[in-house]
């Protein structure tokens, strides 16, 4: 088993909410991009909510999220994990959330992209609104299943009307 490292957070001074995954999967780590697996619905959801869909270049998607105050990061800084399944994670090291909130003081909401991220929330302060959303991971859904955007939109309180 190999040690895997998360990416740095993607955020800016306008960040009001942060979406936390657990740990990027193998394809994401290889590409150096959050949610790079083509079957992960994350960018499809971001496309419907904010216009940051998969058809755009990655840096443009990131810029759109930043422009609407959405940050991305992971609950874990590092872990040991063979493959990409969250169920295989061991030897967890939490990300430094106090430092994150000091750097991005306007964050008032933390959204967990699925149950694994929520269970590994570690030092995320409970004074913030912290709902769990339906995971965007393809590993948890039949390929034909479309994740209901209605699960994300009301919780985010953002996106096109």
C-alpha positions in Angstrom: 0.0 0.0 0.0 1.2 3.5 -0.8 0.9 6.8 1.0 -1.2 9.2 -0.9 -1.4 13.0 -0.4 -4.3 15.4 -0.9 -4.1 18.5 -3.0 -3.8 22.0 -1.5 -7.1 23.7 -1.0 -8.7 25.7 -3.8 -10.1 28.9 -2.5 -9.9 32.6 -2.4 -10.7 35.6 -0.1 -14.3 35.4 -1.4 -14.8 31.7 -0.4 -18.0 31.4 1.7 -18.4 27.6 1.5 -16.1 24.7 1.1 -16.8 21.3 -0.3 -14.8 18.6 1.3 -14.1 15.2 -0.2 -12.2 12.5 1.6 -9.1 11.9 -0.6 -8.7 12.2 -4.3 -8.8 8.9 -6.2 -6.1 7.5 -8.4 -7.2 9.2 -11.6 -7.5 12.6 -9.8 -4.1 12.2 -8.2 -2.5 11.3 -11.6 -4.2 14.3 -13.3 -3.5 16.7 -10.5 -7.2 17.7 -10.5 -10.1 17.4 -8.1 -12.8 14.9 -9.3 -11.0 13.9 -12.5 -12.7 10.6 -13.0 -15.1 11.0 -15.9 -17.8 9.0 -14.2 -17.7 11.1 -11.0 -20.7 13.5 -11.1 -19.1 16.4 -9.2 -18.4 18.6 -12.2 -21.8 17.8 -13.7 -23.3 19.0 -10.5 -21.1 22.1 -10.5 -22.1 22.7 -14.1 -25.8 22.8 -13.2 -25.3 24.9 -10.1 -22.7 27.4 -11.2 -21.9 26.8 -14.9 -18.6 25.1 -14.0 -19.3 21.9 -16.0 -16.9 19.2 -17.2 -16.8 20.6 -20.8 -14.8 23.6 -19.6 -11.0 23.4 -19.0 -10.2 22.5 -15.4 -8.7 25.9 -14.6 -11.8 27.6 -15.9 -14.0 25.4 -13.8 -11.9 26.3 -10.7 -12.0 30.0 -11.5 -15.8 29.9 -11.8 -16.1 28.2 -8.4 -13.8 30.7 -6.9 -15.8 33.6 -8.4 -19.0 32.4 -6.7 -17.3 31.8 -3.3 -16.9 28.0 -3.5 -13.7 26.3 -2.2 -12.6 22.7 -2.5 -10.4 20.5 -0.3 -10.4 17.1 1.4 -10.9 15.9 5.0 -7.6 14.1 4.8 -4.1 15.4 4.1 -2.7 12.0 3.7 -3.5 8.3 4.1 -2.6 4.8 3.0 -4.9 3.5 0.4 -4.6 0.9 -2.3 -6.7 1.9 -5.3 -9.4 4.7 -5.0 -12.0 3.3 -2.6 -12.6 5.2 0.6 -13.3 1.9 2.3 -9.6 1.0 1.9 -8.3 4.1 3.7 -6.0 3.5 6.7 -3.4 5.5 8.5 -5.3 8.8 8.2 -3.8 12.2 8.7 -6.3 15.1 8.9 -5.9 18.3 7.0 -5.2 21.5 9.0 -8.6 23.1 9.3 -7.7 25.8 11.8 -5.1 27.1 9.3 -7.6 26.8 6.5 -10.3 28.9 8.3 -7.6 31.4 9.3 -6.7 31.8 5.6 -10.3 31.9 4.4 -12.2 33.6 7.3 -15.4 34.1 5.3 -16.1 30.4 5.1 -19.4 29.8 7.0 -20.5 26.5 5.5 -18.7 23.2 5.1 -20.3 20.6 2.8 -19.2 17.0 2.9 -19.2 15.2 -0.5 -20.6 12.0 0.9 -20.5 10.1 4.2 -16.8 9.2 4.2 -15.7 12.8 4.2 -18.3 13.6 6.9 -17.1 10.7 9.1 -13.5 11.9 8.7 -14.4 15.5 9.6 -11.8 15.6 12.4 -11.1 19.2 13.4 -13.8 20.9 11.4 -15.5 23.3 13.8 -19.1 22.5 14.6 -20.0 26.1 14.8 -20.2 26.1 10.9 -23.2 24.6 9.0 -22.0 21.2 7.9 -24.5 19.2 5.9 -23.6 16.0 4.0 -24.6 15.8 0.4 -25.2 12.7 -1.8 -21.7 11.6 -2.9 -20.7 12.4 -6.4 -18.5 9.3 -6.6 -19.2 6.8 -9.4 -18.2 4.0 -7.0 -21.4 4.5 -5.1 -23.9 4.8 -7.9 -25.1 2.6 -10.8 -23.8 4.2 -14.1 -27.3 5.0 -15.3 -28.2 6.7 -12.0 -28.2 10.5 -12.2 -27.5 12.1 -8.8 -30.4 14.5 -8.0 -29.2 18.0 -8.2 -31.9 18.9 -5.7 -29.8 17.3 -3.0 -27.0 19.8 -3.5 -28.8 23.1 -4.6 -30.9 23.7 -1.4 -28.0 22.9 0.8 -25.6 25.2 -1.0 -28.1 28.0 -1.2 -26.2 29.0 -4.4 -26.5 28.4 -8.1 -28.6 29.6 -10.9 -32.3 30.2 -10.1 
